[in-house]
């Protein structure tokens, strides 16, 4: 498994301290991108939180996921949370060390009482003493929030005094991207009242089940009110894989006003799903991979967009038009870029693989952010994409109308095109039937077909 070391440098530890304006929460930032370019310690916000107790618990929930492994729990976890300033809100994101749970706390404009939020993305230090201090916030007394260094200190920082070095596997990067792609395909499946949400979430296990019950997909369905379990994916059902992975939501239950559940159309197979707790001025969302032992990194939802030269050029063009918007409108980008809406959507998918856009289910829209690490590695080292390009380079693909033959080692695989879908005679296709993206053979055939189409002068 390919990995590197991610170095996070902070000017000082984040802390909760007393100040002239009362308790002050200072979240220190590492290097990140802003409209002014790369900055060592960007500053995004200075003001008050409308609901400090809820915000503290929401931030702890995001930190819980960043520090967690819900599978193979003995291995080390992952990075500090990421914060993005989108002008009207702050978004705190994290991804579990096992690559199977994505978390985001959106602190909306009504949850912030201060100047306009800045623009940019960086990591924020959430250390053990800060976690302990946040857990002690029990009242709704005014709490000042600072994201980034003190204003007077911005130009006087001599250098970092706190450094963290964290292993960063490529599958972690790919999983972060795949979680966004999966979310873009979800629809709202259920919305529970506060009382229903509390009852349902408190009924879930806090630790993994043992035995046969721990394996296979679980499903829930809205029955005109609360969610109820079902043994099969009936119409409207949502997959609930590894329900113990929703434990981080318990931190904010007492303040929940609703629970929204999102997922794809049920087709009988295990699927990802998203669980959004609505809070006063905030939203906390957890997105779960299709199985506790199966991270997002192998889902293959980004491979089609990565495999085309058009998408690469389109993504470069679209990226220039992004301006840290909290909502990205594909139609507006299509008008500005001169591209069709579908090409813009493919470009946004590709930008997602580089950590440059995320997806907000409540808004049903992408948002601009620039994750503070070399997420382009997710494309360069994607195993199926690398293997498909090698097959193309070796001339292993032979086209014959709607059929193709791919020579791989001493085997020959038959790939057949039907509309926009492909089938293959390989074991990957037999196991997943396209549910985890195209196999390397189908991906190679698609690359060759597009190359032949461009060479023939048809776009």
N, C-alpha and C positions, 0 to 999 in steps of 0.2 A: 504494500500500500504506500503510495507516494505521499510524502508529507514534508512540510517545512516548519520553521519556527517563526511565529509571529511575535515581534517585540512591541510591547505597548509601553510608552514612556509618558509619565505624568509629572507635572511640576510639583505636586504634593498629593498626599492621600485625600480622597473625598471624606467629608466629615459633616457632622451635625453639631453646630456650635451656637453659643449665645452671642448676640450682637446688639447694636443700638436699636434695631427694629424688632428685636425678639429673636426666637429661634431661627437659625439660618442653615439651610441645607446647601452645602457647596459640593457640586458634582464636578470633579476635575476631568478634563478632556485630554485625550491623546491626539496624535496627528490625524488630520482629516482634510477633506476638500470642502471649499466654500466657493461662492461666486468670485472671490478674489484670488482663488487658486489654493494650493496646498498651504496649510497652516499647522504649526507644531501644537498649538493649544487653542483651537477656535472657541469663540464665545457666542452662545446662542440665545441666552435668556437671563434676565435679572428682574425679578418681580415676586409676586405672591401666588401661592396655590390657593384656589377657592376651597378645596376640600383636602387639607394636608394629610389627615389620617387615611383617607381612601387612596390618595396618591402614593403614600408611603407603602401601603399594602400592595398596591398594584406594581410598584417598582420592585418590591421584594418578590412578587410572583414571577416577574420577568427574570430576576436574578436567580430564583430557584431553578428555572429551566436551564439557564446558562450553565449552572453548576451541576446539572443532573445527567445521569445516564440511566435510562429506563430499561436498558438491556446491557448485559455484561458490565454490571455495576462496579466491578473492581478496577476498571480502567480509568485513567484520569479524564476530567471533563474539559470544557472548552473555554471560549473567550469571555471577557467582560461584555456586558450589553452594549449595543450600538444605539446612539441617539441621532435623530435627524430633526433639524429645524426646517419646517415647511412654510414659514411665514405666518401661519395662523394656528399652528399646533406643534407639539413636540411628540415624536414617536420614539419609543424605547423598544428595541428588538433584541431577541436572543434566539439561539438555536442549541438544542441539547447536544451533549457530547456523543450520544449514540446516533445522532442524525435523524431522529424520528419525531421530534416535537419542535415546532416553531411557535414562539410567543411574541406578542406585541401589545404594548400599552400605548394607546393614543390619548394624550392629554389635549383635549380640544380647546378652542378659544375660550369657551365659557368656563373651563377649568383653570384658566390662567388669568391672573390679575396683574398686568404689568405692561411693559412696552411690547411692541411687535416682536414676535419671535424671529430670530435670525435664520439664515439659510446655510445648510451644509450637513455633513455627516461625519461622525467620529465615534470612538469608543469612550465610555465613561467608566471610571474606577468605582467598583462596588466591592469594598473590602469587608472582612469579617467585623471589625468594630463598627463600621457604618451600618451593616445589616442589623447588628444588635441595637444600635441607636434608633434606627427606623422602626424596629419592632416595638419600641417603647412609646411611640407616638400614639396616644390614646384619645387625646382631645382634639377639638377643631379650632384651637387657638391659631392666630395668624402664623404662617410659616413662610419665611422668605426662601425662594429658590434661586440659586445661581448655577447655570450650566456653562462652565468655562471659568477661566481665572478672573480675579477681581479686575475691574476696569483699569485701575491705576497700575496693576501689576502686569498688564498685557505687554507693555513695551520694556519692562524691566526684568523679565525672567532670564536668568542666566543659563538655565538648562535643566533637564529633568533630574529629579532626585528619587523618583520611584520608577522602577522598571519591572515589567513582568514579561517573561518569555514563555509562550504557550505553543505546544505542537499544533499544527494546523493541517490536518489531512485533506487531500484533494476531495475525498468523498464528503467531507463536511461542507466544502465550498459548493460542490455540485448539489448537495441536498438543500442548502439554503436557497439555491436558484430553483430547484424543482418544486419546493414548497410554494413559491410564488406562482409558478405555472399551473400547479394543481388547483390552487385557490381560484384562479381566473376562470376555471371551468365549473365552479360551484354555483348553485342557486340556493336561495333561502328555502329551507324545508320545514322549519317549525319555529315558533316564537312563543316562549313561555312567560307567564307572569312571574313576579318576584317570588311569590310563595311557591309556585310550581318549580321554579328553578332551584330554590333552596332544597326542597324536598327531593328532587331528582338527584342533584349533585351530592347531597349528603348520603344518599343511598348507595353510591358507588364505592367499590373497594379502594382502599388506600395502598394496597400492595398487590403484586401479581398473584393470580390464582395459580394453583398447582394442579397437576394431573391433566387429563384430557380437556377439561373445561378451559384450560389456559390457551388452547390452540384453536385456530379457526376464527372466522368472522362472527362478530356479534352485531345485532341490529336493533334499532329502536324506531318507533313510529309514533307520530302525533295522532291521538285519537279524539280530536275535537277538544283537547285540553292538555293534560300532562302527557309526557312521553311514557310509553310502555314498551317492554322488551318484546321482540318477536323472533321466532326461530328461523324465519326466512325473509328475504328482501322483497316484501310486498310493495306495491306502488306507494311512493312517498316515504319509504323507509330510508334511514341514514345508518351507515356503518359506524359502529362504536368500537374501534379496535384498541385493545389495551385500555379499558376504562380507568384503571388506576393512574394513567398518565394525565388525567384531568385534575389531579390533586392540587396543583398550584392555584386553581380557581377558588379553592376553599378560603384562601386569604381574604377575598373580597365579597364573600357571599352575603354578609350581613347588610351590605350597602347596595346589592344588586337591585336594579329596577326591572330587568328582563334578561332572558337568555335566548339568544338566536342561534339556530343550528343550521349549518350549511353543508351541502354535499352534492355529488354528481347524481345523475339518474341511476338508480339501483339496477344492476344487470346480473346480480347473483354472485359476483366476485367481490372479495374484500376491497375496500376503497378508502381513500383518505377522507377526512371530514374536518370541519372547523366549528369551534364552540366559542361564541362571543358573549361575554357578560357586559351588559350595559350598565354604566355607573353614572352618577351625576357629573357631567362635564368630561367624562372619560369612557373608553372602551378597552376591555382586556380580552384578547383573542388567543386561543390555543388551536393550532392546526396539527392534527395527528396523521402520521403515515399509516398505510394500510395494515401494518402489523407491528407489534412492539419490537420484534426481531428484524424488521425490515425498514431500513431508513429510506429517506426520500431520494438518496443519491442514485439508486438504480431504476427509478421510475421511467426514465427515457422521454419525458414530456418535452424536453428542449432539443432533442436530437434533430428533428426535422428543420428547425430554424437554424441550427448550427451548420447543417450540411450544405447550405446554398451560398454561392458567392453573392447572389442578389441581396440576401438578407444581411450579409456582412456590409455591403456598400450602403444599403438602406439604413442599417443601424447607425453607421457613422454619420449619415446625413441627419437622421432623427435626433441623435444625441446632441447635435449642435443647437437644436431648437428647444431642448429641455431647459427649464429655468427654475428648478426646485419647486415645481407646482405641487400642491397637495392633491390635485386631481388632474390627471392627464387625459385629454379628450382626443381619441384617435382621429375623429373627423376634422378637428382643428389642425392637428399635425399633418393630416393628408392634404389639407388646403395649403398649408405653409410650405410643405415639401414637394408638392406636385405628385406624390405617390398615391396609389389607391389605399383605401382603408385597410384591406386585408394585408397588403404589404407593410403598412405601418404596424399592424398587430404582430406580424412576424418579426419585424424589427424590434418591437418592444419585448417580445419573448427572448430574442437574442441579447438585448441589453440586460434583461433579467439575469442571464447566465453570468454576466460580468458584474452583478450586484448593483446595477445602475438604476433599476426600478424595482419597486415592490408592488403588492396588490392589496387594496383595501376592500374587503367584502362589503362593509356597510355602505361605502360609496359606489361599489361595483366599478371601480376605476383603479388604474395604475397610479402610483405617485413616484416622484423623482427623489432618488437618494443615491449616494455614491459610497458603497461600503468601503471601509478603510483597509483593504488588503488586495493583493493581486488575484482577484477572482477570475481573471482571464485564464488562469491555470485550469479552471474547471472545464474549459473548452479544449485546451491544448492536451490535457491528459485524460479526457473522457475515453474509457477503454473501447466502447463500441465505435465511437467516431474515429479514433485512431486506427482501429482494425479495418473499418470500411474504407478509409483513405488508402490504407496499404493495399487492399484488394484492388481498388481502382488503379493505383500506381503500377501494380503487377500485371494489369490487363486481364484480370481474372473474370471479368463480366462479359458474357456474350448475350446480345439482345436478339430476340426472335418474336417480333410483334408484341403481344401482351405478356409474353413469357420471357424469362431470362435464365441463364445458367451461370452459376457462380462456382468457380473452382477454388476450394479452400483446403490446402493440404492434399491428401489423397482422396478427398470426397468431392462430389458434385451436388450442388443444391439447386433445386428448381424454385424460382421466384415468379409468382404470377401477380399481375396488376389487375385490380378490379375497381374502376373509378379512381378515387384517391387513396385506396387501401391496397396493401400488399399482403400476400401469404407466402410462406416459405416451408420447405420440407425439413428444416433444421430442428434440433431439439428445443432451442429457445422459443421458436414459434409454437411448437407443440405444448410447451409448458405454459405460456402466457397469452397466446392468441392475440398479440398486439396490445394487451392491456398495460404493458410496461414499455411502450414505444417500439420502434422497429428493431429487428435483429440487424447484425452487421451486414448480412447479405442483402436484405431489402434496402438498407441504407446505401450500400454501394451501388445497387441497381438504380436507385433514385438519383444519385449523383451522376451516373453515366447518362441516364436519360436526359437530365437537365443539360448536361454538357453537349449532348448530341443536338438538343433542341436549339441551344444558343448558337452552335456552330452552323446550324441550318438557317440561321437568320430569323428564327421565330422567338419572340419574347412573351 
